[in-house]
Amino acid sequence: MAATPLPWTTVDRNANITPAAEVNGDTVNGHSAVNDGAVEIIVRNADGAAAHNVTFNYAAATSVDGTALAGRVVSVPLSSTRKFYGFPQSTYGTTLSISVDSTQLKLSAEHKSPAVN
């Protein structure tokens, strides 16, 4: 099955924001988001008893000193929300692939609109 696309909203400089609806973490198919260089991924851990991991997968096989790296793994503490940004397209591609280890992680995305001069 295809990865579950994340719902997203656009943030403008006037802070006119209607938050995107969260989706439950999909531990089987993962998630995807458009990576235009201005995407921010919001991950909320609804589990009050344990931390859970989210992985931002690299677009192509990456290795350091011969050791394969699957992606950037981050632990989200119990009952907390974290925002992640800064996904270079050269590393993560134009579609950001995201894996989670629990359905207790709730995800959404925001896209920052270009600055208006």
C-alpha positions, 0 to 999 in steps of 0.5 A: 500500500502507498504511504499515507499523505500528511494533511497540511496547511500553509502558514503566511506571514500574518499567522493566518493558520488553521491547523491541519487535521492530525493523522494516526501514525501508520506503522505499516505503510508510513507517511509522505509529505511534499518536501519543497524546502519549506515543510515543517512536520508536527508530531504529537505523542499521545502516549502518556506512558512511553516515548516513540520514534519517528524516522525521516527516511533518506531518499537514496541509500546513504552510508558513513564509513561503510555503515548504511543509514536509513534516516534520521531517527528522533524520539518524541517524549511521552505526552509531547509535541515536536516540530521538525523542519530543514529537510534538504531535497538533496538528502530527503528528496521532493517527497519526504518519507516518514516512518513511525513505531507507534499509532500513538504518534499523530502527524500533520504538516505545515508549509511556510509561504514565501516571504513577502517583501 
